[in-house]
Amino acid sequence: MPLTIHPASTPVEDVTVMSAMRRGFLCRCPACNRGRLFGRFLKVVERCEDCGTEFHHHRADDLPPYIVIFIVGHLVGYGILMTETKMEMPLWAHMAIWPLLTLVLSLALLQPVKGAVVGLQYALGMHGFGAAREKKKAERETTGDGRANTGEDGHAGRRGA
């Protein structure tokens, strides 16, 4: 199956940190918001099937689980504290509710949080994303015949020098 690359709806250099993280949280490509970010549950795709942005060099590693542990720990801990202080529940109910809620919240948040971390790395140009963005920008600036756009003086880049 050939890879078709479409131009991004938003220019690569105009992506803000918050929009890239939001796109990643929604499991979409941080560059174009159209392609899927994940091929499997936690496996980031090699490249966006829509805009061609490469993701193989991301380094999300341990940050997403730490963030999920922090969020879920605070939510479940607060829930246990409030339940114990405001109402009286039998121990079996606590043992049924809180571990199940912890598991469900952890699994529900892990992929979106990892996507947000990949979006953050993309927006900040970390771990190879900066070079990839510059390469994509240079490709857009070249014409269809492979030559760089030149000014009136025939030189690319610095005008008036």
N, C-alpha and C positions, 0 to 999 in steps of 0.2 A: 504494500500500500504506500504510494508516494506521499511525501510530506508536502502539504501545500501551506505556504506562508502568506498570510494576509497582513496588510498594514494595520498597526494598532490604532484603536479608536482614539486613544489619548497618546500624544507624543511621549516617548520614554522619559525625556528629561523633565516633563511637567508633572510627574507623579510625586505627590507629597508623601510624607511619612505616614500620616494618618490614613490617607486613601489606600496606600499599598498595604498597610496592616489590616484595614477593613476588608480589602479584597482577599487577602490571605486568610483572614478569619472566616470568610464565606467560602473558602476552599476554591477560589478562582485565581487566575494568573494575576500577580501584582502589577504587571506591565499593561495588559490590555483588558482585563476583567472579563474576558470571554472564554479562555481555555481553562481546562481543569488543572488544578495544582497537584492533585494526588491520583496515582494510578491504582493504589491499594490503600488500605486503611491508614498507614503511616508512611507509605513509600511515595516520596515526591517524584513526579515525572522527570525524565531527563530534559525535556524541553516542552514548551507550550505548543500544543497542536494548532493553535490559531495564529500566534504572532512569531513563534520560533524562539522566544527567549529561553536561554539555557538555564536550567536549575540544578544541574548535576554537581555544581561546586558549592552548594549551600552547606552550612555547618550549624544546623539547629541543635544537634547533639542533646545535651541534658537540660537546657533551659526550659523547654516546654513542660517536661514532667515536674520540674521545680515549681513553675508557675501554677500548674494544675494542683499540686499538693498544697500550695499556699492558699489558693482559692477554696478548694474543697475542705481543707482543714478548718479554715475560718467559718465557712458556712455550716458544716456539720457540728463543729465545736459550739458555735453559737446556738444551733438548734438543740443540742443536748442540754446546754446550760439553761436555756429558756424553758425547755420541757420539764426539767427537774425543779426549777424554781416556781413555775406558774401552775403546773398540774401534777397529778400523781398518776404515773403509768406503771404497770407491772414490768418486771425485769425482762420477761419474754418479749414484750412489745418493743423495748429498747433494742434487744438483740436481733429482732426481726427488721426493724426500720433502719437503724443507722448504718450497719454494714452494707445493706442493699442500696441505700441512698448514696453512700460513699462510692460504691462500685459504679453505679449508673452515672453519677456526676463526673467521675474521673474519665470514664469511657466517652461520655458525651463531649467533654471539653478538650480532650487530648488532641484530636485532629485540628479543630479550629485554632487552638493556641499555637500548635506547630505551624500552621499556615500563617498566622500573624507574625510569628518569629521570622519565617522565611520572607514575608513581605517587608518586615523591618530591615532585614539584611539587604534586600533588594533596594529599598529606598535610600539606605545609607551607603550603598556601594561596597558592602563588606564581602570578603571571601571570594573575590573574582567577579562580583556583580558590577563593580565600577568599570572594569576593563570591558566586560560584555556590553555595558550600556554605551561606552565610548565607541566600540566597534559597530554597534547598531546605528549610532548617530552618524558615524562616518559613512556607512552604507547608504543611509538616507540622503546624505549630501552629495553622493555621486550620481551621475546621470545614468541612463540606461545603457550607454555605450561603454561604461567602465571608467570614464575619465572624470576627474574631480571638477566640480563647478569652478570656473575661473572668473575673475573680474575683468574689467575693461582692459587692464594692462597685461592680461594673460597669465597672471600669477594667482594661485589659489591662496586663500587665507588672508594675509595682511594686506589690506587695501590702503592706499595713500602713503605707503612707506617707500 
